Amino acid sequence: MKSLTKRHGDNLYPALFRAQFGSHEMSLDVPAGVWNPTPHGVHLGNVLAEVDFSGEHVLEIGTGCGVHALLLAWQGAARLTLTEIEAALLETVRHNFAKHKVDTPTEYVVADWVHIECGPFDTVVTNPPFAKSGKRYRRYFIDTLILDAHKLLKPGGRLIFVQSSMADVPRSIRMMEECGMTVGILGESDHEFRDYYFEDPTYLLEMARLPGAYDVRGGLHFERLVAFEARLPQ
Ligand SMILES: C[S@@+](CC[C@H](N)C(=O)[O-])C[C@H]1O[C@@H](n2cnc3c(N)ncnc32)[C@H](O)[C@@H]1O
């Protein structure tokens, strides 16, 4: 787990994550080394709890503790494919599925981001790394997701993901439209900065240079979280 801590920073402490999304309640065990859901994940969860996935084969990339995977199952997905970068990480979502008695047919796949052999899928869902992406080019996971969505999705399939204003929302919309997708916004919400943003001066400097990255109100910094639903052409 040491290497994971290095790759993803300090959001990997053990916790019990209890939450309600729409009518769905969950209590997830999050061991050390697995990503603890942040406001990004909670925002995406609130949005997913209102989306109908009936009959769909849905891929979630970077499933973490399974917060979104559970919602996909409860919102009707017929089949799930869940990925993580290391096999050990997939044990947590297996455990949380068993704990909540989820019996949706599910494949657990170790894969490096969009390099996924199975599919194509009806819908792809993800909360891409950004602030803690570990990449010099922080948008790496967002850009590759958008550019390779056509390899993962069926024609007419949809891509649902969350990102911050700090990751440049207009740029994502432009890229998706340039790739021929029809872009919609499922939900937006404002959140105060995570403490770890202030621990990375390079990050803060980059964000200060991006117009519209954040807002300062009453001495507090707020980012805007946006959940997209983008559809490929038929
Ligand atoms: C921002 S976290 C989101 C986790 C979870 N979906 C949530 O919202 O709480 C990103 C997830 O992607 C995984 N991840 C990081 N790099 C990856 C890669 N190259 N391929 C697949 N997953 C990766 C991390 O282990 C982590 O679980």
PDBQT file of the ligand as one rigid body, heavy atoms in Angstrom, charges set to zero:
ROOT
HETATM    1  C1  LIG A 301     -10.801  10.055  -7.623  1.00  0.00    +0.000 C 
HETATM    2  S1  LIG A 301     -10.698   8.364  -7.186  1.00  0.00    +0.000 S 
HETATM    3  C2  LIG A 301     -12.389   7.830  -7.384  1.00  0.00    +0.000 C 
HETATM    4  C3  LIG A 301     -12.740   6.577  -6.615  1.00  0.00    +0.000 C 
HETATM    5  C4  LIG A 301     -14.240   6.325  -6.493  1.00  0.00    +0.000 C 
HETATM    6  N1  LIG A 301     -14.851   6.140  -7.781  1.00  0.00    +0.000 N 
HETATM    7  C5  LIG A 301     -14.880   7.486  -5.756  1.00  0.00    +0.000 C 
HETATM    8  O1  LIG A 301     -15.427   8.389  -6.406  1.00  0.00    +0.000 OA
HETATM    9  O2  LIG A 301     -14.785   7.508  -4.508  1.00  0.00    +0.000 OA
HETATM   10  C6  LIG A 301      -9.935   7.666  -8.616  1.00  0.00    +0.000 C 
HETATM   11  C7  LIG A 301      -9.833   6.155  -8.607  1.00  0.00    +0.000 C 
HETATM   12  O3  LIG A 301      -9.135   5.751  -9.796  1.00  0.00    +0.000 OA
HETATM   13  C8  LIG A 301      -8.180   4.774  -9.478  1.00  0.00    +0.000 C 
HETATM   14  N2  LIG A 301      -7.097   4.905 -10.433  1.00  0.00    +0.000 N 
HETATM   15  C9  LIG A 301      -6.014   5.737 -10.390  1.00  0.00    +0.000 A 
HETATM   16  N3  LIG A 301      -5.243   5.564 -11.465  1.00  0.00    +0.000 NA
HETATM   17  C10 LIG A 301      -5.843   4.625 -12.219  1.00  0.00    +0.000 A 
HETATM   18  C11 LIG A 301      -5.532   3.998 -13.451  1.00  0.00    +0.000 A 
HETATM   19  N4  LIG A 301      -4.441   4.333 -14.124  1.00  0.00    +0.000 N 
HETATM   20  N5  LIG A 301      -6.372   3.052 -13.931  1.00  0.00    +0.000 NA
HETATM   21  C12 LIG A 301      -7.494   2.705 -13.237  1.00  0.00    +0.000 A 
HETATM   22  N6  LIG A 301      -7.843   3.263 -12.066  1.00  0.00    +0.000 NA
HETATM   23  C13 LIG A 301      -7.032   4.201 -11.559  1.00  0.00    +0.000 A 
HETATM   24  C14 LIG A 301      -7.762   5.053  -8.051  1.00  0.00    +0.000 C 
HETATM   25  O4  LIG A 301      -7.237   3.893  -7.423  1.00  0.00    +0.000 OA
HETATM   26  C15 LIG A 301      -9.058   5.575  -7.439  1.00  0.00    +0.000 C 
HETATM   27  O5  LIG A 301      -9.816   4.534  -6.868  1.00  0.00    +0.000 OA
ENDROOT
TORSDOF 0
